[in-house]
Amino acid sequence: KSYDVFKNKKINYQELFSDLKYEVTILKGLDIFTDAHVEGVVDITTKICEQMKMDYETLKYCVLSAYLHDIGKIMIPNEVLQKNGKLTDEEYEIIKSHVTHGYNICMNYKELKKYAIVVRTHHESFDGSGYPDKLKGNQIPFVASIIKVADVYDALTRKRQYKDGFKQSDAFKIMIEDVKKDRMSAKILRYLIE
């Protein structure tokens, strides 16, 4: 069964609890690129979960996690978040802090606490090279691995202020290399490709 999570009556945006709507509205207001990326990751996550034939409650948890995955970017200075060019090492460290900021934001709300761990860990890599906690393999929550695949695919294929997007086939080649380097889930990537 196919779910269009934010357009059907089961999870309508207007019916979401106010804490989630409040934070997502701030995030989406940062710039058109962030708004489009959030929507893209939500859409791709939904499709991966549908392909995996998840039950509805698990799919809902994944999709709401996708909506919140970059919520910590509201704490990143605009001059870094919207820089039109390559980031310095120092600026990249600031960008990376969005996962811990996002975790802290989620932990401040009773309704968002259950998503906090996914928000914190969606940039972790199976080989331990990710951030912020250098988790490895099954230390990384499965839902965070789904969000990572959706996030990377959308980031690669989406045009930003500082780059053009890759073609789908080129994005898949890059992601397959990440799988070979043990940085993301081959299983989840297969579902995305399907």
C-alpha positions, 0 to 999 in steps of 0.5 A: 500500500502506498502512503503519501504521508503529508497529503493524506488524512492519516498524517495531515500537516495541519494535524501534526502536534504543534511542537513539530510544526513550530520547529519545521516552520522555522527550519523551512523559513531559512531559505528555499534550498533548505525548504526544498531539501527537507521536502525532498528527504521526506519524500525519498524517506517515504518512498524507501519505507514504502518499498520496504513495506513497513507498517504504517506506524514505523513509516510514520516515525521514519517520515517525522524523523526525516522532517526533523533531521536538519532541525538543528540548522536553525542554530547555524549562522546564516553566513555559514548555512547560506555561503555561496562557495566551499566551506572552510574547515572551521565552517564545516565544523559549524555545519556539523554541529547541526546534529547536536543542536537538533538533538538538543532541540528535540530533547526540549519537547516531550513530543519530539524526544523520541526523534532526537536520537535519529536527528543526532545520528543521521550523519554517522557512518558504518565505518565510524567516520561519521559524526558526532559520535563516531558510531559504527555498524549496528550502533547506528539506529536503523531509521537514522541509516534510512534518513542518511541514504535519503539525505545523501541522495537528495543532497547530491541530486539537488541544485544548491546556491553553490552547486548544480545537482548530479544526475541520478545515475551519477548520484547512485555511483557516488553512493555505491562507492560509499557502500563499498567504503562501508559508510552507508547501508547497501540494503537501504540503497538497494531499496532507494534504487528500486 
